[in-house]
Amino acid sequence: MIRTILVSKYIQIQGQFVRALACGKIVVSVGKDEFEGRPLSHAPKPASHEVFAVS
């Protein structure tokens, strides 16, 4: 399963889920590397502006 993690305030990494850690973080694999971070638990925020459809 592909998961997205936050490794810092501005950096997200998406990769294959490896394992969950007791502290609430998860580990994902990207190629030969593994990264640890907080799982992204919500949908990404929309752009800084809103678009409304008018019919």
N, C-alpha and C positions, 0 to 999 in steps of 0.2 A: 504494500500500500504506500502510495506517495503521500508524504506529510510535509508541512511547512513549519519551520521553527524561526524564532527570533533569537539572534545571537547578540544583538545590541539594539539600541534605539532605532537605528537606521538600516540595519542589515538583516535580511531574511534569507534563509537557505531552504531549498526544496530538494528532497531526496527520498530514497527508499527507507521506510521505517525499519530500525534495527531493534531497539529495546526502549522500555520506559524505565526511568530511574526513580528511586524512592523519594527524591526531593521534588518531584513533579516535572522535571525536565525529561526530554526524550532525546534519543540519538538517531540521526539519519545518516545514510551512506550516500556519498556522491563519488562515483568512480571508486578509487582506492582509499579515499579519505572518509573519515567519520567526523560528524559535528554534533555538538551537544548544545541544546538551547530550550527555551520555553516554547511549547506548542502554540501555534496560531489557532486560537479557539473560536474566532469569529470571522465573518466575511471581511475582506479588505475594505477599507474606508473608500468612499467614492471620491472622485476628484474634488478639488477645492471649489468647484462651482456646480450648481444644479441645473439640470436640463429638464424642461417641462414640455410635454407634447401638447400641441393645440390642434383640435380637429374642427 
